[in-house]
């Protein structure tokens, strides 16, 4: 699998971002990390080629609104038309991990707060269920 991880502007998440990238990489996946869309032409290809788009959001949000807004943002920014709606998205937020891999954007894991300890707990859960392994 190929994962594009979109960096956040929040410095608190830098360590979390690299822990997430390491998790996917160490499980046999290809990982690309954006730089806040600084060079959209390079990442346009990655978005189209990647199986998953991974976002780190350091705020609370409405799941439905968030997925709709982010899909519109990706479509407009990368000129992807409707193809982004077919992309699997994984969103790490303050209160958990969300995905549109299930029929509806769904919270797949709960955090008390987004930090390295909670990420380790999420990664252990993924290993038990054999999720995100190549």
N, CA, C and O atoms as a Tinker XYZ file with bonds, in Angstrom:
   536  protein
     1  N      0.840000   -1.180000    0.000000    73     2
     2  CA     0.000000    0.000000    0.000000    64     1     3
     3  C      0.883000    1.240000    0.000000    63     2     4     5
     4  O      2.023000    1.222000    0.464000    81     3
     5  N      0.316000    2.322000   -0.539000    73     3     6
     6  CA     1.019000    3.600000   -0.586000    64     5     7
     7  C      0.228000    4.617000    0.229000    63     6     8     9
     8  O     -0.975000    4.786000    0.033000    81     7
     9  N      0.922000    5.292000    1.147000    73     7    10
    10  CA     0.303000    6.266000    2.031000    64     9    11
    11  C      0.914000    7.641000    1.801000    63    10    12    13
    12  O      2.136000    7.786000    1.777000    81    11
    13  N      0.066000    8.648000    1.632000    73    11    14
    14  CA     0.509000   10.033000    1.600000    64    13    15
    15  C      0.083000   10.657000    2.913000    63    14    16    17
    16  O     -1.109000   10.740000    3.208000    81    15
    17  N      1.053000   11.096000    3.702000    73    15    18
    18  CA     0.759000   11.708000    4.995000    64    17    19
    19  C      0.897000   13.212000    4.833000    63    18    20    21
    20  O      1.951000   13.719000    4.450000    81    19
    21  N     -0.183000   13.911000    5.131000    73    19    22
    22  CA    -0.223000   15.366000    4.999000    64    21    23
    23  C      0.179000   15.967000    6.334000    63    22    24    25
    24  O     -0.465000   15.734000    7.357000    81    23
    25  N      1.249000   16.740000    6.309000    73    23    26
    26  CA     1.736000   17.359000    7.537000    64    25    27
    27  C      0.786000   18.438000    8.026000    63    26    28    29
    28  O      0.089000   19.091000    7.248000    81    27
    29  N      0.783000   18.599000    9.328000    73    27    30
    30  CA    -0.016000   19.652000    9.947000    64    29    31
    31  C      0.876000   20.850000   10.223000    63    30    32    33
    32  O      2.099000   20.724000   10.272000    81    31
    33  N      0.268000   21.998000   10.402000    73    31    34
    34  CA     1.023000   23.190000   10.783000    64    33    35
    35  C      1.360000   23.197000   12.265000    63    34    36    37
    36  O      2.150000   24.025000   12.718000    81    35
    37  N      0.775000   22.290000   13.016000    73    35    38
    38  CA     0.959000   22.262000   14.457000    64    37    39
    39  C      2.273000   21.580000   14.816000    63    38    40    41
    40  O      2.488000   20.429000   14.436000    81    39
    41  N      3.154000   22.261000   15.537000    73    39    42
    42  CA     4.435000   21.671000   15.912000    64    41    43
    43  C      4.265000   20.517000   16.882000    63    42    44    45
    44  O      5.084000   19.597000   16.892000    81    43
    45  N      3.221000   20.544000   17.696000    73    43    46
    46  CA     3.001000   19.478000   18.662000    64    45    47
    47  C      2.886000   18.120000   17.972000    63    46    48    49
    48  O      3.153000   17.083000   18.580000    81    47
    49  N      2.489000   18.131000   16.710000    73    47    50
    50  CA     2.240000   16.885000   16.008000    64    49    51
    51  C      3.447000   16.335000   15.275000    63    50    52    53
    52  O      3.391000   15.217000   14.764000    81    51
    53  N      4.544000   17.089000   15.208000    73    51    54
    54  CA     5.702000   16.630000   14.449000    64    53    55
    55  C      6.147000   15.237000   14.859000    63    54    56    57
    56  O      6.368000   14.383000   14.000000    81    55
    57  N      6.284000   14.993000   16.162000    73    55    58
    58  CA     6.716000   13.680000   16.622000    64    57    59
    59  C      5.679000   12.623000   16.280000    63    58    60    61
    60  O      6.028000   11.509000   15.892000    81    59
    61  N      4.424000   12.963000   16.420000    73    59    62
    62  CA     3.356000   12.018000   16.082000    64    61    63
    63  C      3.383000   11.686000   14.595000    63    62    64    65
    64  O      3.190000   10.533000   14.210000    81    63
    65  N      3.622000   12.690000   13.764000    73    63    66
    66  CA     3.657000   12.477000   12.318000    64    65    67
    67  C      4.698000   11.422000   11.954000    63    66    68    69
    68  O      4.420000   10.511000   11.174000    81    67
    69  N      5.891000   11.548000   12.519000    73    67    70
    70  CA     6.956000   10.600000   12.177000    64    69    71
    71  C      6.719000    9.228000   12.798000    63    70    72    73
    72  O      7.141000    8.220000   12.233000    81    71
    73  N      6.057000    9.169000   13.942000    73    71    74
    74  CA     5.680000    7.871000   14.513000    64    73    75
    75  C      4.680000    7.162000   13.600000    63    74    76    77
    76  O      4.774000    5.953000   13.388000    81    75
    77  N      3.735000    7.909000   13.070000    73    75    78
    78  CA     2.739000    7.337000   12.158000    64    77    79
    79  C      3.412000    6.868000   10.872000    63    78    80    81
    80  O      3.146000    5.766000   10.392000    81    79
    81  N      4.281000    7.705000   10.320000    73    79    82
    82  CA     5.003000    7.323000    9.094000    64    81    83
    83  C      5.845000    6.073000    9.334000    63    82    84    85
    84  O      5.867000    5.171000    8.496000    81    83
    85  N      6.532000    6.011000   10.461000    73    83    86
    86  CA     7.346000    4.825000   10.791000    64    85    87
    87  C      6.491000    3.577000   10.897000    63    86    88    89
    88  O      6.890000    2.508000   10.436000    81    87
    89  N      5.324000    3.705000   11.498000    73    87    90
    90  CA     4.438000    2.548000   11.640000    64    89    91
    91  C      4.079000    1.968000   10.274000    63    90    92    93
    92  O      4.190000    0.760000   10.062000    81    91
    93  N      3.650000    2.822000    9.352000    73    91    94
    94  CA     3.286000    2.337000    8.017000    64    93    95
    95  C      4.513000    1.780000    7.292000    63    94    96    97
    96  O      4.438000    0.715000    6.679000    81    95
    97  N      5.634000    2.488000    7.357000    73    95    98
    98  CA     6.864000    2.066000    6.679000    64    97    99
    99  C      7.350000    0.724000    7.223000    63    98   100   101
   100  O      7.698000   -0.172000    6.454000    81    99
   101  N      7.375000    0.587000    8.540000    73    99   102
   102  CA     7.872000   -0.641000    9.167000    64   101   103
   103  C      6.964000   -1.844000    8.912000    63   102   104   105
   104  O      7.361000   -2.983000    9.158000    81   103
   105  N      5.767000   -1.600000    8.428000    73   103   106
   106  CA     4.846000   -2.680000    8.101000    64   105   107
   107  C      4.821000   -2.966000    6.598000    63   106   108   109
   108  O      3.882000   -3.578000    6.088000    81   107
   109  N      5.860000   -2.518000    5.900000    73   107   110
   110  CA     6.028000   -2.880000    4.497000    64   109   111
   111  C      5.313000   -1.997000    3.494000    63   110   112   113
   112  O      5.157000   -2.387000    2.337000    81   111
   113  N      4.881000   -0.833000    3.902000    73   111   114
   114  CA     4.158000    0.077000    3.010000    64   113   115
   115  C      5.086000    1.167000    2.489000    63   114   116   117
   116  O      6.140000    1.424000    3.070000    81   115
   117  N      4.692000    1.804000    1.398000    73   115   118
   118  CA     5.400000    2.977000    0.909000    64   117   119
   119  C      4.758000    4.206000    1.528000    63   118   120   121
   120  O      3.534000    4.310000    1.596000    81   119
   121  N      5.591000    5.138000    1.981000    73   119   122
   122  CA     5.093000    6.318000    2.689000    64   121   123
   123  C      5.679000    7.574000    2.052000    63   122   124   125
   124  O      6.884000    7.659000    1.811000    81   123
   125  N      4.809000    8.546000    1.783000    73   123   126
   126  CA     5.211000    9.851000    1.284000    64   125   127
   127  C      4.680000   10.883000    2.271000    63   126   128   129
   128  O      3.549000   10.770000    2.743000    81   127
   129  N      5.494000   11.890000    2.582000    73   127   130
   130  CA     5.071000   12.932000    3.510000    64   129   131
   131  C      5.063000   14.260000    2.767000    63   130   132   133
   132  O      6.065000   14.674000    2.184000    81   131
   133  N      3.912000   14.915000    2.803000    73   131   134
   134  CA     3.817000   16.216000    2.139000    64   133   135
   135  C      4.449000   17.270000    3.030000    63   134   136   137
   136  O      4.838000   16.995000    4.165000    81   135
   137  N      4.541000   18.436000    2.518000    73   135   138
   138  CA     5.070000   19.553000    3.287000    64   137   139
   139  C      4.057000   20.684000    3.222000    63   138   140   141
   140  O      4.340000   21.763000    2.702000    81   139
   141  N      2.875000   20.418000    3.759000    73   139   142
   142  CA     1.791000   21.408000    3.765000    64   141   143
   143  C      1.461000   21.916000    2.367000    63   142   144   145
   144  O      1.192000   23.103000    2.183000    81   143
   145  N      1.481000   21.037000    1.400000    73   143   146
   146  CA     1.161000   21.363000    0.015000    64   145   147
   147  C      2.098000   22.398000   -0.584000    63   146   148   149
   148  O      1.705000   23.124000   -1.497000    81   147
   149  N      3.331000   22.483000   -0.092000    73   147   150
   150  CA     4.253000   23.499000   -0.615000    64   149   151
   151  C      4.524000   23.326000   -2.102000    63   150   152   153
   152  O      4.665000   24.318000   -2.817000    81   151
   153  N      4.599000   22.116000   -2.574000    73   151   154
   154  CA     4.854000   21.891000   -3.989000    64   153   155
   155  C      3.754000   20.989000   -4.524000    63   154   156   157
   156  O      3.919000   19.771000   -4.599000    81   155
   157  N      2.647000   21.585000   -4.891000    73   155   158
   158  CA     1.469000   20.802000   -5.254000    64   157   159
   159  C      1.679000   19.933000   -6.480000    63   158   160   161
   160  O      1.003000   18.914000   -6.623000    81   159
   161  N      2.585000   20.296000   -7.361000    73   159   162
   162  CA     2.762000   19.516000   -8.578000    64   161   163
   163  C      3.411000   18.163000   -8.286000    63   162   164   165
   164  O      3.043000   17.157000   -8.893000    81   163
   165  N      4.372000   18.131000   -7.362000    73   163   166
   166  CA     4.969000   16.857000   -6.968000    64   165   167
   167  C      3.941000   15.965000   -6.281000    63   166   168   169
   168  O      3.868000   14.767000   -6.555000    81   167
   169  N      3.154000   16.549000   -5.393000    73   167   170
   170  CA     2.227000   15.748000   -4.608000    64   169   171
   171  C      0.951000   15.409000   -5.357000    63   170   172   173
   172  O      0.225000   14.504000   -4.945000    81   171
   173  N      0.660000   16.098000   -6.429000    73   171   174
   174  CA    -0.516000   15.736000   -7.223000    64   173   175
   175  C     -0.372000   14.297000   -7.712000    63   174   176   177
   176  O     -1.332000   13.528000   -7.674000    81   175
   177  N      0.812000   13.938000   -8.167000    73   175   178
   178  CA     1.059000   12.556000   -8.613000    64   177   179
   179  C      0.912000   11.583000   -7.447000    63   178   180   181
   180  O      0.324000   10.512000   -7.598000    81   179
   181  N      1.447000   11.958000   -6.283000    73   179   182
   182  CA     1.362000   11.073000   -5.123000    64   181   183
   183  C     -0.082000   10.858000   -4.691000    63   182   184   185
   184  O     -0.474000    9.741000   -4.353000    81   183
   185  N     -0.864000   11.919000   -4.701000    73   183   186
   186  CA    -2.268000   11.783000   -4.305000    64   185   187
   187  C     -2.973000   10.806000   -5.238000    63   186   188   189
   188  O     -3.744000    9.956000   -4.792000    81   187
   189  N     -2.709000   10.930000   -6.519000    73   187   190
   190  CA    -3.366000   10.057000   -7.483000    64   189   191
   191  C     -2.883000    8.617000   -7.370000    63   190   192   193
   192  O     -3.661000    7.688000   -7.585000    81   191
   193  N     -1.609000    8.419000   -7.036000    73   191   194
   194  CA    -1.042000    7.071000   -6.970000    64   193   195
   195  C     -1.239000    6.379000   -5.624000    63   194   196   197
   196  O     -1.237000    5.151000   -5.548000    81   195
   197  N     -1.406000    7.157000   -4.578000    73   195   198
   198  CA    -1.502000    6.569000   -3.241000    64   197   199
   199  C     -2.865000    5.935000   -3.006000    63   198   200   201
   200  O     -3.887000    6.372000   -3.534000    81   199
   201  N     -2.836000    4.884000   -2.189000    73   199   202
   202  CA    -4.067000    4.202000   -1.807000    64   201   203
   203  C     -4.766000    4.934000   -0.661000    63   202   204   205
   204  O     -5.995000    4.965000   -0.591000    81   203
   205  N     -3.974000    5.521000    0.230000    73   203   206
   206  CA    -4.497000    6.185000    1.426000    64   205   207
   207  C     -3.945000    7.599000    1.531000    63   206   208   209
   208  O     -2.790000    7.852000    1.191000    81   207
   209  N     -4.775000    8.511000    2.003000    73   207   210
   210  CA    -4.345000    9.848000    2.389000    64   209   211
   211  C     -4.520000    9.918000    3.896000    63   210   212   213
   212  O     -5.607000    9.668000    4.417000    81   211
   213  N     -3.431000   10.263000    4.599000    73   211   214
   214  CA    -3.443000   10.313000    6.061000    64   213   215
   215  C     -3.283000   11.764000    6.484000    63   214   216   217
   216  O     -2.365000   12.454000    6.040000    81   215
   217  N     -4.187000   12.222000    7.350000    73   215   218
   218  CA    -4.164000   13.605000    7.825000    64   217   219
   219  C     -4.013000   13.638000    9.339000    63   218   220   221
   220  O     -4.528000   12.769000   10.043000    81   219
   221  N     -3.313000   14.632000    9.825000    73   219   222
   222  CA    -3.219000   14.904000   11.255000    64   221   223
   223  C     -3.878000   16.245000   11.499000    63   222   224   225
   224  O     -3.441000   17.263000   10.963000    81   223
   225  N     -4.912000   16.253000   12.294000    73   223   226
   226  CA    -5.684000   17.463000   12.558000    64   225   227
   227  C     -5.706000   17.684000   14.059000    63   226   228   229
   228  O     -6.206000   16.850000   14.814000    81   227
   229  N     -5.169000   18.792000   14.479000    73   227   230
   230  CA    -5.080000   19.075000   15.911000    64   229   231
   231  C     -6.231000   19.983000   16.340000    63   230   232   233
   232  O     -6.023000   21.086000   16.844000    81   231
   233  N     -7.453000   19.486000   16.124000    73   231   234
   234  CA    -8.647000   20.236000   16.511000    64   233   235
   235  C     -9.844000   19.292000   16.540000    63   234   236   237
   236  O     -9.792000   18.178000   16.019000    81   235
   237  N    -10.902000   19.755000   17.148000    73   235   238
   238  CA   -12.153000   19.001000   17.136000    64   237   239
   239  C    -12.913000   19.375000   15.870000    63   238   240   241
   240  O    -12.788000   20.493000   15.370000    81   239
   241  N    -13.695000   18.441000   15.359000    73   239   242
   242  CA   -14.459000   18.726000   14.154000    64   241   243
   243  C    -15.649000   17.788000   14.068000    63   242   244   245
   244  O    -15.694000   16.751000   14.729000    81   243
   245  N    -16.593000   18.165000   13.255000    73   243   246
   246  CA   -17.702000   17.295000   12.929000    64   245   247
   247  C    -17.223000   16.344000   11.835000    63   246   248   249
   248  O    -16.737000   16.793000   10.798000    81   247
   249  N    -17.351000   15.076000   12.048000    73   247   250
   250  CA   -16.836000   14.083000   11.105000    64   249   251
   251  C    -17.404000   14.273000    9.713000    63   250   252   253
   252  O    -16.650000   14.276000    8.740000    81   251
   253  N    -18.692000   14.429000    9.593000    73   251   254
   254  CA   -19.322000   14.550000    8.276000    64   253   255
   255  C    -18.805000   15.788000    7.566000    63   254   256   257
   256  O    -18.353000   15.706000    6.424000    81   255
   257  N    -18.866000   16.920000    8.223000    73   255   258
   258  CA   -18.426000   18.169000    7.627000    64   257   259
   259  C    -16.951000   18.099000    7.261000    63   258   260   261
   260  O    -16.552000   18.552000    6.188000    81   259
   261  N    -16.148000   17.537000    8.142000    73   259   262
   262  CA   -14.719000   17.468000    7.889000    64   261   263
   263  C    -14.400000   16.692000    6.615000    63   262   264   265
   264  O    -13.663000   17.182000    5.760000    81   263
   265  N    -14.944000   15.498000    6.483000    73   263   266
   266  CA   -14.649000   14.693000    5.303000    64   265   267
   267  C    -15.134000   15.379000    4.030000    63   266   268   269
   268  O    -14.452000   15.326000    3.007000    81   267
   269  N    -16.278000   16.011000    4.072000    73   267   270
   270  CA   -16.765000   16.736000    2.893000    64   269   271
   271  C    -15.835000   17.902000    2.554000    63   270   272   273
   272  O    -15.474000   18.093000    1.393000    81   271
   273  N    -15.447000   18.681000    3.569000    73   271   274
   274  CA   -14.576000   19.835000    3.337000    64   273   275
   275  C    -13.209000   19.420000    2.818000    63   274   276   277
   276  O    -12.692000   20.028000    1.881000    81   275
   277  N    -12.615000   18.389000    3.418000    73   275   278
   278  CA   -11.286000   17.955000    2.991000    64   277   279
   279  C    -11.314000   17.391000    1.576000    63   278   280   281
   280  O    -10.386000   17.625000    0.802000    81   279
   281  N    -12.356000   16.657000    1.230000    73   279   282
   282  CA   -12.447000   16.123000   -0.122000    64   281   283
   283  C    -12.558000   17.255000   -1.128000    63   282   284   285
   284  O    -11.923000   17.203000   -2.182000    81   283
   285  N    -13.346000   18.272000   -0.829000    73   283   286
   286  CA   -13.459000   19.431000   -1.725000    64   285   287
   287  C    -12.117000   20.142000   -1.855000    63   286   288   289
   288  O    -11.720000   20.541000   -2.950000    81   287
   289  N    -11.419000   20.296000   -0.726000    73   287   290
   290  CA   -10.125000   20.962000   -0.717000    64   289   291
   291  C     -9.120000   20.198000   -1.588000    63   290   292   293
   292  O     -8.407000   20.807000   -2.385000    81   291
   293  N     -9.061000   18.880000   -1.439000    73   291   294
   294  CA    -8.149000   18.075000   -2.250000    64   293   295
   295  C     -8.514000   18.160000   -3.724000    63   294   296   297
   296  O     -7.642000   18.327000   -4.576000    81   295
   297  N     -9.792000   18.046000   -4.020000    73   295   298
   298  CA   -10.227000   18.093000   -5.415000    64   297   299
   299  C     -9.815000   19.408000   -6.064000    63   298   300   301
   300  O     -9.286000   19.418000   -7.175000    81   299
   301  N    -10.058000   20.516000   -5.369000    73   299   302
   302  CA    -9.740000   21.829000   -5.920000    64   301   303
   303  C     -8.228000   22.034000   -6.012000    63   302   304   305
   304  O     -7.728000   22.503000   -7.034000    81   303
   305  N     -7.506000   21.688000   -4.963000    73   303   306
   306  CA    -6.080000   21.968000   -4.915000    64   305   307
   307  C     -5.283000   21.132000   -5.912000    63   306   308   309
   308  O     -4.380000   21.643000   -6.574000    81   307
   309  N     -5.617000   19.853000   -6.015000    73   307   310
   310  CA    -4.875000   18.946000   -6.884000    64   309   311
   311  C     -5.559000   18.696000   -8.221000    63   310   312   313
   312  O     -5.085000   17.877000   -9.009000    81   311
   313  N     -6.666000   19.388000   -8.491000    73   311   314
   314  CA    -7.411000   19.201000   -9.743000    64   313   315
   315  C     -7.763000   17.731000   -9.969000    63   314   316   317
   316  O     -7.526000   17.182000  -11.045000    81   315
   317  N     -8.326000   17.112000   -8.951000    73   315   318
   318  CA    -8.583000   15.675000   -9.014000    64   317   319
   319  C    -10.010000   15.325000   -9.369000    63   318   320   321
   320  O    -10.339000   14.147000   -9.502000    81   319
   321  N    -10.848000   16.298000   -9.520000    73   319   322
   322  CA   -12.265000   16.083000   -9.790000    64   321   323
   323  C    -12.841000   15.140000   -8.752000    63   322   324   325
   324  O    -12.767000   15.423000   -7.557000    81   323
   325  N    -13.415000   14.025000   -9.181000    73   323   326
   326  CA   -14.083000   13.136000   -8.237000    64   325   327
   327  C    -13.195000   12.011000   -7.710000    63   326   328   329
   328  O    -13.639000   11.232000   -6.866000    81   327
   329  N    -11.963000   11.906000   -8.183000    73   327   330
   330  CA   -11.138000   10.763000   -7.799000    64   329   331
   331  C    -10.808000   10.736000   -6.315000    63   330   332   333
   332  O    -10.618000    9.655000   -5.756000    81   331
   333  N    -10.734000   11.907000   -5.647000    73   331   334
   334  CA   -10.405000   11.905000   -4.219000    64   333   335
   335  C    -11.508000   11.271000   -3.390000    63   334   336   337
   336  O    -11.240000   10.727000   -2.319000    81   335
   337  N    -12.754000   11.335000   -3.873000    73   335   338
   338  CA   -13.832000   10.725000   -3.105000    64   337   339
   339  C    -13.672000    9.216000   -3.048000    63   338   340   341
   340  O    -14.281000    8.553000   -2.208000    81   339
   341  N    -12.851000    8.672000   -3.943000    73   339   342
   342  CA   -12.585000    7.237000   -3.927000    64   341   343
   343  C    -11.358000    6.900000   -3.096000    63   342   344   345
   344  O    -11.084000    5.722000   -2.867000    81   343
   345  N    -10.614000    7.896000   -2.638000    73   343   346
   346  CA    -9.424000    7.669000   -1.821000    64   345   347
   347  C     -9.830000    7.290000   -0.410000    63   346   348   349
   348  O    -10.775000    7.840000    0.157000    81   347
   349  N     -9.100000    6.348000    0.137000    73   347   350
   350  CA    -9.289000    6.004000    1.531000    64   349   351
   351  C     -8.573000    7.066000    2.354000    63   350   352   353
   352  O     -7.424000    7.407000    2.072000    81   351
   353  N     -9.243000    7.580000    3.356000    73   351   354
   354  CA    -8.656000    8.606000    4.210000    64   353   355
   355  C     -8.599000    8.106000    5.639000    63   354   356   357
   356  O     -9.518000    7.452000    6.132000    81   355
   357  N     -7.503000    8.429000    6.283000    73   355   358
   358  CA    -7.308000    8.112000    7.690000    64   357   359
   359  C     -6.962000    9.432000    8.360000    63   358   360   361
   360  O     -5.998000   10.091000    7.972000    81   359
   361  N     -7.743000    9.822000    9.363000    73   359   362
   362  CA    -7.572000   11.120000   10.004000    64   361   363
   363  C     -7.270000   10.923000   11.480000    63   362   364   365
   364  O     -8.069000   10.349000   12.221000    81   363
   365  N     -6.107000   11.406000   11.896000    73   363   366
   366  CA    -5.730000   11.397000   13.301000    64   365   367
   367  C     -6.099000   12.751000   13.868000    63   366   368   369
   368  O     -5.591000   13.778000   13.417000    81   367
   369  N     -6.984000   12.760000   14.858000    73   367   370
   370  CA    -7.433000   14.018000   15.448000    64   369   371
   371  C     -7.222000   13.965000   16.953000    63   370   372   373
   372  O     -6.702000   12.984000   17.485000    81   371
   373  N     -7.631000   15.030000   17.631000    73   371   374
   374  CA    -7.456000   15.097000   19.083000    64   373   375
   375  C     -8.126000   13.946000   19.827000    63   374   376   377
   376  O     -7.620000   13.481000   20.848000    81   375
   377  N     -9.266000   13.490000   19.312000    73   375   378
   378  CA   -10.031000   12.502000   20.077000    64   377   379
   379  C    -10.047000   11.103000   19.467000    63   378   380   381
   380  O    -10.749000   10.226000   19.969000    81   379
   381  N     -9.291000   10.876000   18.400000    73   379   382
   382  CA    -9.267000    9.529000   17.857000    64   381   383
   383  C     -8.891000    9.478000   16.394000    63   382   384   385
   384  O     -8.444000   10.463000   15.805000    81   383
   385  N     -9.085000    8.300000   15.825000    73   383   386
   386  CA    -8.752000    8.059000   14.428000    64   385   387
   387  C    -10.050000    7.816000   13.673000    63   386   388   389
   388  O    -10.877000    7.004000   14.088000    81   387
   389  N    -10.223000    8.523000   12.566000    73   387   390
   390  CA   -11.413000    8.418000   11.732000    64   389   391
   391  C    -11.017000    7.889000   10.362000    63   390   392   393
   392  O     -9.889000    8.089000    9.911000    81   391
   393  N    -11.949000    7.216000    9.708000    73   391   394
   394  CA   -11.688000    6.732000    8.358000    64   393   395
   395  C    -12.974000    6.698000    7.556000    63   394   396   397
   396  O    -14.065000    6.550000    8.106000    81   395
   397  N    -12.825000    6.839000    6.239000    73   395   398
   398  CA   -13.960000    6.668000    5.349000    64   397   399
   399  C    -13.912000    5.291000    4.690000    63   398   400   401
   400  O    -14.629000    5.039000    3.722000    81   399
   401  N    -13.064000    4.398000    5.215000    73   399   402
   402  CA   -12.955000    3.042000    4.666000    64   401   403
   403  C    -14.227000    2.245000    4.927000    63   402   404   405
   404  O    -14.546000    1.305000    4.199000    81   403
   405  N    -14.930000    2.625000    5.951000    73   403   406
   406  CA   -16.223000    2.028000    6.253000    64   405   407
   407  C    -17.256000    2.873000    5.512000    63   406   408   409
   408  O    -16.976000    4.015000    5.147000    81   407
   409  N    -18.414000    2.337000    5.293000    73   407   410
   410  CA   -19.418000    2.988000    4.444000    64   409   411
   411  C    -19.629000    4.473000    4.739000    63   410   412   413
   412  O    -20.099000    5.199000    3.863000    81   411
   413  N    -19.309000    4.932000    5.902000    73   411   414
   414  CA   -19.531000    6.309000    6.304000    64   413   415
   415  C    -18.310000    6.730000    7.108000    63   414   416   417
   416  O    -17.755000    5.895000    7.823000    81   415
   417  N    -17.863000    7.975000    7.031000    73   415   418
   418  CA   -16.727000    8.364000    7.889000    64   417   419
   419  C    -17.012000    7.967000    9.329000    63   418   420   421
   420  O    -18.014000    8.371000    9.919000    81   419
   421  N    -16.136000    7.191000    9.862000    73   419   422
   422  CA   -16.398000    6.507000   11.110000    64   421   423
   423  C    -15.188000    6.596000   12.024000    63   422   424   425
   424  O    -14.051000    6.497000   11.564000    81   423
   425  N    -15.423000    6.781000   13.305000    73   423   426
   426  CA   -14.345000    6.789000   14.284000    64   425   427
   427  C    -13.952000    5.345000   14.550000    63   426   428   429
   428  O    -14.750000    4.567000   15.073000    81   427
   429  N    -12.719000    4.982000   14.190000    73   427   430
   430  CA   -12.294000    3.592000   14.345000    64   429   431
   431  C    -11.513000    3.361000   15.629000    63   430   432   433
   432  O    -11.336000    2.217000   16.050000    81   431
   433  N    -11.042000    4.438000   16.257000    73   431   434
   434  CA   -10.266000    4.297000   17.485000    64   433   435
   435  C    -10.392000    5.577000   18.290000    63   434   436   437
   436  O    -10.375000    6.673000   17.729000    81   435
   437  N    -10.520000    5.441000   19.618000    73   435   438
   438  CA   -10.696000    6.604000   20.494000    64   437   439
   439  C     -9.389000    6.948000   21.207000    63   438   440   441
   440  O     -8.705000    6.067000   21.728000    81   439
   441  N     -9.049000    8.246000   21.226000    73   439   442
   442  CA    -7.933000    8.776000   22.014000    64   441   443
   443  C     -8.498000    9.605000   23.147000    63   442   444   445
   444  O     -9.574000   10.191000   23.027000    81   443
   445  N     -7.759000    9.650000   24.256000    73   443   446
   446  CA    -8.058000   10.660000   25.266000    64   445   447
   447  C     -7.449000   11.987000   24.827000    63   446   448   449
   448  O     -8.017000   13.053000   25.063000    81   447
   449  N     -6.297000   11.905000   24.192000    73   447   450
   450  CA    -5.643000   13.049000   23.573000    64   449   451
   451  C     -4.653000   12.504000   22.553000    63   450   452   453
   452  O     -4.206000   11.363000   22.677000    81   451
   453  N     -4.311000   13.284000   21.571000    73   451   454
   454  CA    -3.377000   12.831000   20.550000    64   453   455
   455  C     -1.957000   13.044000   21.054000    63   454   456   457
   456  O     -1.463000   14.171000   21.090000    81   455
   457  N     -1.304000   11.947000   21.444000    73   455   458
   458  CA     0.095000   12.002000   21.864000    64   457   459
   459  C      0.758000   10.668000   21.549000    63   458   460   461
   460  O      0.107000    9.754000   21.042000    81   459
   461  N      2.038000   10.554000   21.843000    73   459   462
   462  CA     2.787000    9.356000   21.474000    64   461   463
   463  C      2.293000    8.112000   22.217000    63   462   464   465
   464  O      2.302000    7.018000   21.653000    81   463
   465  N      1.866000    8.261000   23.458000    73   463   466
   466  CA     1.357000    7.096000   24.205000    64   465   467
   467  C      0.069000    6.557000   23.591000    63   466   468   469
   468  O     -0.117000    5.345000   23.482000    81   467
   469  N     -0.811000    7.461000   23.193000    73   467   470
   470  CA    -2.060000    7.030000   22.556000    64   469   471
   471  C     -1.787000    6.404000   21.191000    63   470   472   473
   472  O     -2.453000    5.448000   20.795000    81   471
   473  N     -0.803000    6.952000   20.474000    73   471   474
   474  CA    -0.436000    6.360000   19.191000    64   473   475
   475  C      0.091000    4.941000   19.370000    63   474   476   477
   476  O     -0.249000    4.049000   18.592000    81   475
   477  N      0.922000    4.727000   20.394000    73   475   478
   478  CA     1.436000    3.375000   20.664000    64   477   479
   479  C      0.286000    2.414000   20.934000    63   478   480   481
   480  O      0.306000    1.269000   20.482000    81   479
   481  N     -0.715000    2.882000   21.672000    73   479   482
   482  CA    -1.892000    2.052000   21.955000    64   481   483
   483  C     -2.647000    1.734000   20.659000    63   482   484   485
   484  O     -3.111000    0.610000   20.467000    81   483
   485  N     -2.768000    2.728000   19.773000    73   483   486
   486  CA    -3.410000    2.514000   18.476000    64   485   487
   487  C     -2.622000    1.516000   17.637000    63   486   488   489
   488  O     -3.212000    0.635000   17.012000    81   487
   489  N     -1.297000    1.640000   17.615000    73   487   490
   490  CA    -0.465000    0.733000   16.825000    64   489   491
   491  C     -0.564000   -0.700000   17.341000    63   490   492   493
   492  O     -0.599000   -1.637000   16.544000    81   491
   493  N     -0.609000   -0.887000   18.659000    73   491   494
   494  CA    -0.788000   -2.248000   19.229000    64   493   495
   495  C     -2.125000   -2.835000   18.786000    63   494   496   497
   496  O     -2.215000   -4.015000   18.446000    81   495
   497  N     -3.161000   -2.001000   18.796000    73   495   498
   498  CA    -4.490000   -2.442000   18.365000    64   497   499
   499  C     -4.455000   -2.859000   16.894000    63   498   500   501
   500  O     -5.038000   -3.875000   16.514000    81   499
   501  N     -3.761000   -2.058000   16.066000    73   499   502
   502  CA    -3.638000   -2.390000   14.639000    64   501   503
   503  C     -2.918000   -3.722000   14.446000    63   502   504   505
   504  O     -3.311000   -4.524000   13.599000    81   503
   505  N     -1.876000   -3.958000   15.221000    73   503   506
   506  CA    -1.126000   -5.222000   15.092000    64   505   507
   507  C     -2.017000   -6.419000   15.443000    63   506   508   509
   508  O     -1.987000   -7.453000   14.775000    81   507
   509  N     -2.809000   -6.251000   16.505000    73   507   510
   510  CA    -3.710000   -7.344000   16.906000    64   509   511
   511  C     -4.694000   -7.697000   15.791000    63   510   512   513
   512  O     -5.002000   -8.868000   15.573000    81   511
   513  N     -5.179000   -6.682000   15.095000    73   511   514
   514  CA    -6.155000   -6.884000   14.041000    64   513   515
   515  C     -5.520000   -7.023000   12.648000    63   514   516   517
   516  O     -6.216000   -7.206000   11.649000    81   515
   517  N     -4.186000   -6.931000   12.607000    73   515   518
   518  CA    -3.455000   -7.040000   11.352000    64   517   519
   519  C     -3.864000   -5.954000   10.354000    63   518   520   521
   520  O     -3.986000   -6.218000    9.158000    81   519
   521  N     -4.073000   -4.737000   10.851000    73   519   522
   522  CA    -4.463000   -3.608000   10.001000    64   521   523
   523  C     -3.238000   -2.871000    9.489000    63   522   524   525
   524  O     -2.237000   -2.740000   10.193000    81   523
   525  N     -3.327000   -2.402000    8.281000    73   523   526
   526  CA    -2.318000   -1.563000    7.638000    64   525   527
   527  C     -1.000000   -2.285000    7.397000    63   526   528   529
   528  O      0.052000   -1.653000    7.295000    81   527
   529  N     -1.058000   -3.600000    7.307000    73   527   530
   530  CA     0.111000   -4.392000    6.953000    64   529   531
   531  C      0.062000   -4.697000    5.475000    63   530   532   533
   532  O     -1.009000   -4.924000    4.912000    81   531
   533  N      1.220000   -4.701000    4.852000    73   531   534
   534  CA     1.291000   -4.995000    3.430000    64   533   535
   535  C      1.072000   -6.484000    3.204000    63   534   536
   536  O      1.094000   -6.945000    2.062000    81   535
